[in-house]
Structure formats: structure tokens, C-alpha cells
Amino acid sequence: MSAAAPGRPRSLGASLLDQVLAETVDPAYAQAAAARAARTVPPGGDGSRLRRSRGQLLVALTLLIAGLLASVTYRQAAAGEQGREQARQALRDDIAEQSGTADDLTAQLEELTARVTSTREGALAASVAGQGALERLTAAEQAAALVAVSGPGLRIELDNAAPSAESDPVGGSAEVAGAGLVQDGDLQLVVNALWASGAEAISINGQRIGATTAIRQAGQAILVDLRPVNTPYEVSAIGDPQRLQNEFVDTPEATAVAKLTVDYGVVFTVARSDDLELPAGSGAELRFAEPLDPAAATGQVPVDGATGTTGTDPTTGG
């Protein structure tokens, strides 16, 4: 823009334009900013120092609140863990108490069973027919695994695979970890192979296997005749050790279990034993009984449809 000629007055528009260019901020804004600064800055004080003090106060307050929250969280976690431990201890105490009661009842049952067996054998042995019935009953009890037996045989051990040193307990695969655990089906294979190989009696960890004994999985536990058994699983079988071992290792079931050792590290050992003791199994519920013939039980011989002491005619002596 050209300047005005010397000695000539400037126009009104030119003066207003010069004022706008010279004063880019309205004086009212400057006055408002000065008044606000005067209110926030105390007499003789420093604004930056006040702002630093406020920031430090906010940081301290934030740390205090975070500490309080952490303390409350820790106390709640500690109280929860203590409560869970108390609950677990109470459950352990209940299990121990109930186990003791069950052991006492089992001992009483065994004593009463022995007394009943002794009384029954004494009553049956008093007659010829009773002796025959006693022999048949003994054979049936042995077949039903209701009497304790002892003798030579095989001792087979199954156990879970050892944990790998490279396994990741946090990110590891549960399927891979479970493959090294002994399952109920593995014990079933071993028991079936032993029966097929000629075993006369079998037990698992002291639990006798009978015709109606079930081997089942309940979560991570294995039940034999509804009683839990723990690792290592020891399967005892009475029979001729040489023949039993030779036929057992050739069965498809033994081959399948042995493959678990190669693939997943499951422990599977077979050893002969000269002296095995297998306990009696649980008795089956008695649902049917038939009394002996009274004549046969007393040793009397029937004559012409009647019961007499001899086979001669009492009137003629012939």
C-alpha cells in the first residue's frame, strides 16, 4: 500500500486499517487475561510454584488411594485363602472321621461274618447232606471271590508317566498330560488278559476282583468295587507263574498296554511272585435260598414213601 503524500491528510479508511494492523488483539481480551492472572497469583507468590505444589499433591493423593486399594485387596485375598484352607481342613477332618467309622464297621462286619461262617459250617458238618452242601458252598465262594486265597502268581504294576522336565504347567496341553495317566480301561485290559491267561484269582491294590466287580473312572480317581484306589496300581494274579506270564505277554491286551509305555511313558512291569495273598471280596446280596431235605439232613432213608431209620420192615424183620 502506498503512503500518503507529504502535507496531505490521511483518509478515515486508511487510519482504521492502520489501527487494525497495529492492534491484532482486542484490548478487552488483554484486560481479562490480566485480571485472571491477578486473581490466581497471590501477592508476592509465583504461579509456577503453585502449579507444582498442586501436581505434587495430586500425585501423593493418587499413590495413597492406590496403596489403600492394594491393602484392601490383599486383606480380602488373605481372608479368602484362609477361609478356603479352613474349609479344606474341615473336609479332611470329616473324611478322616468317616473313614475311621467305616473301618470300625468293616471290622465288626468281618467279625460277625466269621461267626456266622463258623456256625454255618458246624451245622452243615453234622450230617452227610450238610457236608456235601458245605463242599459245594465252598467251591461257589471260591469262584465268587468270597474267600481269601494265597499262592504263587504274577505281580503287575501300572503307574502314571513321570512328568517331563520340559513340560509347561501353565500353557501345556491337557490332552498330552492326560495321555500319560492310567485309565480304568487300562486296568480292565490287564484284568481281562489275566483271566484269559488262566488266572485263578485277581486283586487290584488289595481289592478282590469277582464276577460282578466293576472298574470305573470317577473324575481323576479309579474305583474298584466302588472303592477308590491310588497309584501305583498293583494287580496281583494267582496261578502258575511261568504259564501265566507266557500267555499274558502274548495277549493283545498286554501288547496294547505295553504300547502306552512306548508312546506316553506309562509304567508297566510284570514280575513273578512265589507268595501272593489276596483278600476276600465283598459278598453278594442273598436273594434266594433253598432248605435242605429234612430227611437227607438227618441221615434218614425214605422207605415206601415214608421216612424211617432203616430199610427193613419193622414187623417182619425182612
GURO-94880 format. One record per residue (C-alpha): residue number from 0; x, y, z; residue in one letter. Coordinates in nm, 2 decimals. Layout:
<nodes>
+-----+--------+--------+--------+------+
| pos |      X |      Y |      Z | code |
+-----+--------+--------+--------+------+
| NUM |      X |      Y |      Z |    A |
...
+-----+--------+--------+--------+------+
</nodes>
This chain:
<nodes>
+-----+--------+--------+--------+------+
| pos |      X |      Y |      Z | code |
+-----+--------+--------+--------+------+
|   0 |   0.00 |   0.00 |   0.00 |    M |
|   1 |   0.14 |   0.34 |  -0.09 |    S |
|   2 |   0.20 |   0.60 |   0.17 |    A |
|   3 |   0.01 |   0.94 |   0.17 |    A |
|   4 |   0.18 |   1.23 |   0.00 |    A |
|   5 |   0.36 |   1.47 |   0.24 |    P |
|   6 |   0.14 |   1.75 |   0.37 |    G |
|   7 |  -0.18 |   1.57 |   0.27 |    R |
|   8 |  -0.43 |   1.45 |   0.54 |    P |
|   9 |  -0.48 |   1.06 |   0.56 |    R |
|  10 |  -0.83 |   0.93 |   0.49 |    S |
|  11 |  -1.05 |   0.78 |   0.75 |    L |
|  12 |  -1.03 |   0.43 |   0.60 |    G |
|  13 |  -0.66 |   0.43 |   0.59 |    A |
|  14 |  -0.64 |   0.53 |   0.96 |    S |
|  15 |  -0.88 |   0.24 |   1.06 |    L |
|  16 |  -0.67 |  -0.01 |   0.86 |    L |
|  17 |  -0.35 |   0.10 |   1.03 |    D |
|  18 |  -0.52 |   0.06 |   1.37 |    Q |
|  19 |  -0.63 |  -0.30 |   1.29 |    V |
|  20 |  -0.29 |  -0.39 |   1.17 |    L |
|  21 |  -0.12 |  -0.24 |   1.48 |    A |
|  22 |  -0.35 |  -0.39 |   1.74 |    E |
|  23 |  -0.42 |  -0.76 |   1.65 |    T |
|  24 |  -0.57 |  -0.84 |   1.99 |    V |
|  25 |  -0.87 |  -0.65 |   2.13 |    D |
|  26 |  -0.78 |  -0.46 |   2.44 |    P |
|  27 |  -1.07 |  -0.63 |   2.62 |    A |
|  28 |  -0.90 |  -0.97 |   2.59 |    Y |
|  29 |  -0.58 |  -0.84 |   2.73 |    A |
|  30 |  -0.76 |  -0.68 |   3.02 |    Q |
|  31 |  -0.95 |  -1.01 |   3.10 |    A |
|  32 |  -0.63 |  -1.21 |   3.09 |    A |
|  33 |  -0.45 |  -0.96 |   3.33 |    A |
|  34 |  -0.75 |  -0.98 |   3.57 |    A |
|  35 |  -0.74 |  -1.36 |   3.57 |    R |
|  36 |  -0.37 |  -1.37 |   3.64 |    A |
|  37 |  -0.41 |  -1.12 |   3.92 |    A |
|  38 |  -0.68 |  -1.35 |   4.09 |    R |
|  39 |  -0.47 |  -1.67 |   4.06 |    T |
|  40 |  -0.13 |  -1.53 |   4.17 |    V |
|  41 |  -0.12 |  -1.44 |   4.54 |    P |
|  42 |   0.06 |  -1.13 |   4.64 |    P |
|  43 |   0.43 |  -1.20 |   4.64 |    G |
|  44 |   0.37 |  -1.55 |   4.50 |    G |
|  45 |   0.48 |  -1.75 |   4.20 |    D |
|  46 |   0.23 |  -1.91 |   3.97 |    G |
|  47 |   0.46 |  -2.19 |   3.85 |    S |
|  48 |   0.54 |  -2.29 |   4.21 |    R |
|  49 |   0.17 |  -2.31 |   4.29 |    L |
|  50 |   0.11 |  -2.54 |   3.99 |    R |
|  51 |   0.40 |  -2.76 |   4.10 |    R |
|  52 |   0.25 |  -2.78 |   4.45 |    S |
|  53 |  -0.09 |  -2.88 |   4.32 |    R |
|  54 |   0.07 |  -3.15 |   4.10 |    G |
|  55 |   0.27 |  -3.30 |   4.38 |    Q |
|  56 |  -0.05 |  -3.30 |   4.60 |    L |
|  57 |  -0.24 |  -3.49 |   4.33 |    L |
|  58 |   0.04 |  -3.75 |   4.29 |    V |
|  59 |   0.05 |  -3.81 |   4.66 |    A |
|  60 |  -0.32 |  -3.84 |   4.68 |    L |
|  61 |  -0.32 |  -4.09 |   4.39 |    T |
|  62 |  -0.05 |  -4.30 |   4.55 |    L |
|  63 |  -0.24 |  -4.30 |   4.88 |    L |
|  64 |  -0.56 |  -4.42 |   4.71 |    I |
|  65 |  -0.37 |  -4.69 |   4.52 |    A |
|  66 |  -0.20 |  -4.81 |   4.84 |    G |
|  67 |  -0.53 |  -4.83 |   5.02 |    L |
|  68 |  -0.68 |  -5.03 |   4.73 |    L |
|  69 |  -0.38 |  -5.27 |   4.73 |    A |
|  70 |  -0.41 |  -5.32 |   5.11 |    S |
|  71 |  -0.78 |  -5.39 |   5.09 |    V |
|  72 |  -0.73 |  -5.63 |   4.80 |    T |
|  73 |  -0.45 |  -5.82 |   4.99 |    Y |
|  74 |  -0.66 |  -5.85 |   5.30 |    R |
|  75 |  -0.95 |  -5.98 |   5.11 |    Q |
|  76 |  -0.73 |  -6.23 |   4.93 |    A |
|  77 |  -0.57 |  -6.34 |   5.25 |    A |
|  78 |  -0.91 |  -6.38 |   5.42 |    A |
|  79 |  -1.04 |  -6.58 |   5.13 |    G |
|  80 |  -0.73 |  -6.81 |   5.12 |    E |
|  81 |  -0.76 |  -6.86 |   5.50 |    Q |
|  82 |  -1.13 |  -6.94 |   5.46 |    G |
|  83 |  -1.06 |  -7.19 |   5.18 |    R |
|  84 |  -0.79 |  -7.36 |   5.39 |    E |
|  85 |  -1.02 |  -7.39 |   5.68 |    Q |
|  86 |  -1.29 |  -7.54 |   5.46 |    A |
|  87 |  -1.03 |  -7.79 |   5.31 |    R |
|  88 |  -0.91 |  -7.88 |   5.66 |    Q |
|  89 |  -1.27 |  -7.93 |   5.78 |    A |
|  90 |  -1.33 |  -8.16 |   5.48 |    L |
|  91 |  -1.01 |  -8.36 |   5.56 |    R |
|  92 |  -1.12 |  -8.39 |   5.92 |    D |
|  93 |  -1.47 |  -8.52 |   5.81 |    D |
|  94 |  -1.31 |  -8.77 |   5.57 |    I |
|  95 |  -1.07 |  -8.90 |   5.84 |    A |
|  96 |  -1.36 |  -8.93 |   6.09 |    E |
|  97 |  -1.59 |  -9.11 |   5.84 |    Q |
|  98 |  -1.30 |  -9.33 |   5.73 |    S |
|  99 |  -1.24 |  -9.43 |   6.09 |    G |
| 100 |  -1.61 |  -9.51 |   6.13 |    T |
| 101 |  -1.61 |  -9.71 |   5.81 |    A |
| 102 |  -1.30 |  -9.91 |   5.93 |    D |
| 103 |  -1.47 |  -9.99 |   6.26 |    D |
| 104 |  -1.79 | -10.10 |   6.08 |    L |
| 105 |  -1.58 | -10.31 |   5.84 |    T |
| 106 |  -1.41 | -10.48 |   6.14 |    A |
| 107 |  -1.74 | -10.55 |   6.30 |    Q |
| 108 |  -1.88 | -10.69 |   5.98 |    L |
| 109 |  -1.58 | -10.92 |   5.94 |    E |
| 110 |  -1.61 | -11.05 |   6.29 |    E |
| 111 |  -1.98 | -11.11 |   6.25 |    L |
| 112 |  -1.93 | -11.28 |   5.92 |    T |
| 113 |  -1.66 | -11.51 |   6.07 |    A |
| 114 |  -1.90 | -11.61 |   6.35 |    R |
| 115 |  -2.18 | -11.68 |   6.10 |    V |
| 116 |  -1.95 | -11.88 |   5.88 |    T |
| 117 |  -1.83 | -12.09 |   6.18 |    S |
| 118 |  -2.18 | -12.15 |   6.30 |    T |
| 119 |  -2.29 | -12.25 |   5.95 |    R |
| 120 |  -2.00 | -12.48 |   5.89 |    E |
| 121 |  -2.07 | -12.65 |   6.23 |    G |
| 122 |  -2.43 | -12.70 |   6.15 |    A |
| 123 |  -2.37 | -12.84 |   5.80 |    L |
| 124 |  -2.09 | -13.07 |   5.91 |    A |
| 125 |  -2.33 | -13.25 |   6.14 |    A |
| 126 |  -2.48 | -13.45 |   5.85 |    S |
| 127 |  -2.37 | -13.62 |   5.53 |    V |
| 128 |  -2.60 | -13.40 |   5.32 |    A |
| 129 |  -2.48 | -13.09 |   5.50 |    G |
| 130 |  -2.12 | -13.19 |   5.43 |    Q |
| 131 |  -2.19 | -13.22 |   5.06 |    G |
| 132 |  -2.37 | -12.88 |   5.07 |    A |
| 133 |  -2.07 | -12.73 |   5.25 |    L |
| 134 |  -1.83 | -12.85 |   4.98 |    E |
| 135 |  -2.05 | -12.71 |   4.71 |    R |
| 136 |  -2.08 | -12.38 |   4.90 |    L |
| 137 |  -1.70 | -12.36 |   4.95 |    T |
| 138 |  -1.65 | -12.41 |   4.58 |    A |
| 139 |  -1.91 | -12.15 |   4.49 |    A |
| 140 |  -1.75 | -11.90 |   4.73 |    E |
| 141 |  -1.41 | -11.95 |   4.58 |    Q |
| 142 |  -1.55 | -11.90 |   4.24 |    A |
| 143 |  -1.72 | -11.58 |   4.36 |    A |
| 144 |  -1.40 | -11.45 |   4.52 |    A |
| 145 |  -1.56 | -11.45 |   4.87 |    L |
| 146 |  -1.27 | -11.63 |   5.05 |    V |
| 147 |  -0.91 | -11.52 |   5.09 |    A |
| 148 |  -0.66 | -11.72 |   4.88 |    V |
| 149 |  -0.28 | -11.74 |   4.86 |    S |
| 150 |  -0.02 | -11.89 |   4.63 |    G |
| 151 |   0.23 | -11.81 |   4.35 |    P |
| 152 |   0.14 | -11.59 |   4.05 |    G |
| 153 |   0.22 | -11.26 |   3.88 |    L |
| 154 |   0.25 | -10.91 |   4.02 |    R |
| 155 |   0.18 | -10.64 |   3.76 |    I |
| 156 |   0.23 | -10.27 |   3.83 |    E |
| 157 |   0.08 |  -9.98 |   3.64 |    L |
| 158 |   0.17 |  -9.62 |   3.71 |    D |
| 159 |   0.13 |  -9.28 |   3.56 |    N |
| 160 |   0.40 |  -9.14 |   3.34 |    A |
| 161 |   0.67 |  -8.93 |   3.50 |    A |
| 162 |   0.63 |  -8.55 |   3.45 |    P |
| 163 |   0.85 |  -8.42 |   3.17 |    S |
| 164 |   1.12 |  -8.17 |   3.26 |    A |
| 165 |   1.03 |  -7.96 |   2.96 |    E |
| 166 |   0.65 |  -7.96 |   3.03 |    S |
| 167 |   0.48 |  -7.63 |   3.07 |    D |
| 168 |   0.24 |  -7.64 |   3.36 |    P |
| 169 |   0.08 |  -7.31 |   3.25 |    V |
| 170 |   0.05 |  -7.34 |   2.87 |    G |
| 171 |   0.08 |  -7.71 |   2.84 |    G |
| 172 |  -0.18 |  -7.92 |   2.66 |    S |
| 173 |  -0.42 |  -8.11 |   2.90 |    A |
| 174 |  -0.47 |  -8.37 |   2.63 |    E |
| 175 |  -0.10 |  -8.45 |   2.62 |    V |
| 176 |  -0.07 |  -8.46 |   3.00 |    A |
| 177 |  -0.38 |  -8.69 |   3.03 |    G |
| 178 |  -0.23 |  -8.94 |   2.78 |    A |
| 179 |   0.03 |  -9.04 |   3.04 |    G |
| 180 |  -0.24 |  -9.12 |   3.31 |    L |
| 181 |  -0.35 |  -9.47 |   3.37 |    V |
| 182 |  -0.72 |  -9.50 |   3.29 |    Q |
| 183 |  -0.98 |  -9.75 |   3.41 |    D |
| 184 |  -0.98 |  -9.91 |   3.06 |    G |
| 185 |  -0.61 |  -9.99 |   3.10 |    D |
| 186 |  -0.68 | -10.18 |   3.42 |    L |
| 187 |  -0.97 | -10.36 |   3.26 |    Q |
| 188 |  -0.74 | -10.47 |   2.97 |    L |
| 189 |  -0.49 | -10.61 |   3.22 |    V |
| 190 |  -0.76 | -10.80 |   3.43 |    V |
| 191 |  -0.93 | -10.94 |   3.12 |    N |
| 192 |  -0.59 | -11.06 |   2.98 |    A |
| 193 |  -0.51 | -11.23 |   3.31 |    L |
| 194 |  -0.84 | -11.41 |   3.32 |    W |
| 195 |  -0.79 | -11.53 |   2.96 |    A |
| 196 |  -0.44 | -11.64 |   3.06 |    S |
| 197 |  -0.57 | -11.88 |   3.33 |    G |
| 198 |  -0.55 | -11.67 |   3.65 |    A |
| 199 |  -0.74 | -11.82 |   3.94 |    E |
| 200 |  -0.78 | -11.51 |   4.15 |    A |
| 201 |  -0.71 | -11.14 |   4.09 |    I |
| 202 |  -0.69 | -10.83 |   4.31 |    S |
| 203 |  -0.61 | -10.46 |   4.25 |    I |
| 204 |  -0.45 | -10.28 |   4.54 |    N |
| 205 |  -0.60 | -10.52 |   4.78 |    G |
| 206 |  -0.95 | -10.51 |   4.62 |    Q |
| 207 |  -1.06 | -10.86 |   4.51 |    R |
| 208 |  -1.20 | -10.89 |   4.16 |    I |
| 209 |  -1.51 | -11.10 |   4.13 |    G |
| 210 |  -1.77 | -11.18 |   3.87 |    A |
| 211 |  -1.96 | -10.86 |   3.95 |    T |
| 212 |  -1.67 | -10.63 |   4.03 |    T |
| 213 |  -1.67 | -10.31 |   3.83 |    A |
| 214 |  -1.36 | -10.10 |   3.75 |    I |
| 215 |  -1.48 |  -9.75 |   3.67 |    R |
| 216 |  -1.34 |  -9.39 |   3.64 |    Q |
| 217 |  -1.48 |  -9.12 |   3.86 |    A |
| 218 |  -1.31 |  -8.79 |   3.76 |    G |
| 219 |  -0.94 |  -8.84 |   3.83 |    Q |
| 220 |  -0.99 |  -9.14 |   4.06 |    A |
| 221 |  -1.04 |  -9.51 |   3.97 |    I |
| 222 |  -1.29 |  -9.71 |   4.16 |    L |
| 223 |  -1.26 | -10.09 |   4.21 |    V |
| 224 |  -1.58 | -10.24 |   4.35 |    D |
| 225 |  -1.69 |  -9.88 |   4.43 |    L |
| 226 |  -1.37 |  -9.82 |   4.64 |    R |
| 227 |  -1.10 |  -9.57 |   4.53 |    P |
| 228 |  -0.75 |  -9.70 |   4.45 |    V |
| 229 |  -0.44 |  -9.48 |   4.41 |    N |
| 230 |  -0.13 |  -9.51 |   4.20 |    T |
| 231 |   0.07 |  -9.71 |   4.16 |    P |
| 232 |  -0.19 |  -9.98 |   4.07 |    Y |
| 233 |  -0.07 | -10.32 |   4.17 |    E |
| 234 |  -0.25 | -10.61 |   4.00 |    V |
| 235 |  -0.19 | -10.95 |   4.17 |    S |
| 236 |  -0.30 | -11.27 |   4.00 |    A |
| 237 |  -0.26 | -11.62 |   4.14 |    I |
| 238 |  -0.18 | -11.91 |   3.90 |    G |
| 239 |   0.12 | -12.09 |   3.76 |    D |
| 240 |   0.37 | -11.81 |   3.73 |    P |
| 241 |   0.55 | -11.95 |   3.42 |    Q |
| 242 |   0.24 | -12.04 |   3.22 |    R |
| 243 |   0.06 | -11.72 |   3.33 |    L |
| 244 |   0.34 | -11.49 |   3.23 |    Q |
| 245 |   0.40 | -11.66 |   2.89 |    N |
| 246 |   0.03 | -11.64 |   2.80 |    E |
| 247 |  -0.03 | -11.30 |   2.94 |    F |
| 248 |   0.25 | -11.12 |   2.75 |    V |
| 249 |   0.12 | -11.27 |   2.42 |    D |
| 250 |  -0.23 | -11.13 |   2.46 |    T |
| 251 |  -0.34 | -10.83 |   2.25 |    P |
| 252 |  -0.44 | -10.65 |   2.57 |    E |
| 253 |  -0.09 | -10.67 |   2.72 |    A |
| 254 |   0.05 | -10.55 |   2.38 |    T |
| 255 |  -0.18 | -10.25 |   2.39 |    A |
| 256 |  -0.08 | -10.16 |   2.74 |    V |
| 257 |   0.29 | -10.20 |   2.66 |    A |
| 258 |   0.24 |  -9.96 |   2.37 |    K |
| 259 |   0.14 |  -9.70 |   2.62 |    L |
| 260 |   0.48 |  -9.73 |   2.78 |    T |
| 261 |   0.65 |  -9.66 |   2.44 |    V |
| 262 |   0.42 |  -9.38 |   2.33 |    D |
| 263 |   0.34 |  -9.20 |   2.66 |    Y |
| 264 |   0.58 |  -9.33 |   2.93 |    G |
| 265 |   0.32 |  -9.52 |   3.13 |    V |
| 266 |   0.49 |  -9.75 |   3.38 |    V |
| 267 |   0.41 | -10.12 |   3.31 |    F |
| 268 |   0.60 | -10.40 |   3.47 |    T |
| 269 |   0.54 | -10.77 |   3.51 |    V |
| 270 |   0.71 | -10.99 |   3.77 |    A |
| 271 |   0.67 | -11.34 |   3.91 |    R |
| 272 |   0.60 | -11.39 |   4.28 |    S |
| 273 |   0.61 | -11.71 |   4.49 |    D |
| 274 |   0.38 | -11.59 |   4.76 |    D |
| 275 |   0.08 | -11.38 |   4.70 |    L |
| 276 |  -0.20 | -11.32 |   4.94 |    E |
| 277 |  -0.54 | -11.20 |   4.81 |    L |
| 278 |  -0.81 | -11.09 |   5.05 |    P |
| 279 |  -1.17 | -11.20 |   5.03 |    A |
| 280 |  -1.41 | -10.99 |   4.82 |    G |
| 281 |  -1.73 | -10.83 |   4.92 |    S |
| 282 |  -2.02 | -11.07 |   4.94 |    G |
| 283 |  -2.32 | -11.06 |   4.71 |    A |
| 284 |  -2.66 | -10.99 |   4.85 |    E |
| 285 |  -2.85 | -11.32 |   4.93 |    L |
| 286 |  -3.17 | -11.32 |   4.72 |    R |
| 287 |  -3.26 | -11.69 |   4.71 |    F |
| 288 |  -3.21 | -11.99 |   4.94 |    A |
| 289 |  -3.34 | -12.34 |   4.94 |    E |
| 290 |  -3.36 | -12.55 |   5.25 |    P |
| 291 |  -3.20 | -12.90 |   5.26 |    L |
| 292 |  -3.43 | -13.21 |   5.25 |    D |
| 293 |  -3.51 | -13.27 |   5.62 |    P |
| 294 |  -3.47 | -13.65 |   5.57 |    A |
| 295 |  -3.13 | -13.61 |   5.40 |    A |
| 296 |  -3.01 | -13.36 |   5.66 |    A |
| 297 |  -3.08 | -13.61 |   5.95 |    T |
| 298 |  -2.94 | -13.91 |   5.76 |    G |
| 299 |  -3.28 | -14.09 |   5.74 |    Q |
| 300 |  -3.36 | -14.31 |   5.44 |    V |
| 301 |  -3.71 | -14.29 |   5.30 |    P |
| 302 |  -3.90 | -14.63 |   5.28 |    V |
| 303 |  -4.20 | -14.67 |   5.06 |    D |
| 304 |  -4.27 | -14.30 |   5.05 |    G |
| 305 |  -4.23 | -14.27 |   5.43 |    A |
| 306 |  -3.93 | -14.17 |   5.64 |    T |
| 307 |  -3.77 | -14.44 |   5.86 |    G |
| 308 |  -3.44 | -14.52 |   6.02 |    T |
| 309 |  -3.37 | -14.84 |   5.83 |    T |
| 310 |  -3.47 | -15.01 |   5.51 |    G |
| 311 |  -3.63 | -15.32 |   5.67 |    T |
| 312 |  -3.99 | -15.39 |   5.76 |    D |
| 313 |  -4.02 | -15.34 |   6.14 |    P |
| 314 |  -4.30 | -15.61 |   6.17 |    T |
| 315 |  -4.14 | -15.89 |   5.97 |    T |
| 316 |  -3.77 | -15.80 |   6.01 |    G |
| 317 |  -3.73 | -15.87 |   5.63 |    G |
+-----+--------+--------+--------+------+
</nodes>
